[in-house]
C-alpha cells in the first residue's frame, strides 16, 4: 500500500467514524433538556355557590408549561415544572400557577429516538378567580394557595439533533376551598354537614397538548 492509498483509507475511516458517532448521538436527550409546551385544559371542579365554576360550568381553557430535566441515566430524570392555566367566561375569569419538582421515568426504543415517559410532582398551586355581578362592575376576588399533586405522561420523538417533539397529558389536582373563607375545619365544633378533610381531591385539571424539547 503506497502513501496515497494509505491517506485515502485513513480519510475514509475518519469519515465513517464521524458519521457513526453522529448517528449514535442522534436521539432523545439523555443528559439534560428544556421543554416548552401548551394546549388545552379541561377542569373537573366541585364548585361552591358563588365561585367561577358554579356560575360558568367546567369550561375548557388553555395551558402553558415549561420544564427542565436532568438525566442521571437515560431512563430517569429529576426536574422542575411550571404550569400556567387560564379559563374565562367574560367578565368572569380564573387562572392558576403551579410549580413543582418532578421525578420522571422513560422507556426508550428505536435506538433512543422514541420514548414514553411517566412523571410525578408535588408542589405549590396558586389559584385566583374574579367573578362579577351581572350588569355591574363590582367583582369578587378569591385567591388561595394549595399543595398540589401532578401526574404527567406522554410520547417523545426525535426531530433533529438537540430538538425533539412531545405529545403529553398532565393531571393537576388539589384540595378545593369548601366554603367562601377556604377553611379546612369547623369553627367551635359547629357541624355544617361538609367533609372538611385536609385533602379531598375535588379540584382537578387535565392538560392535553404538545411541546418541544431542547437538550442533549
NORLIN-V612929 format. One record per run of one state. SS is the DSSP state (~ for helix, > for strand, _ for the rest). FROM is the first residue (numbers start at 0). LEN is the number of residues. Records with the same first field share a line. If there is no record, write none. Layout:
BEGIN
SS->FROM-LEN, FROM-LEN
END
This chain:
BEGIN
_->0-2, 25-6, 45-6, 56-3, 73-2, 89-2, 109-4, 132-6, 160-2, 174-12, 189-13, 215-1
~->2-23, 51-5, 186-3
>->31-14, 59-14, 75-14, 91-18, 113-19, 138-22, 162-12, 202-13
END
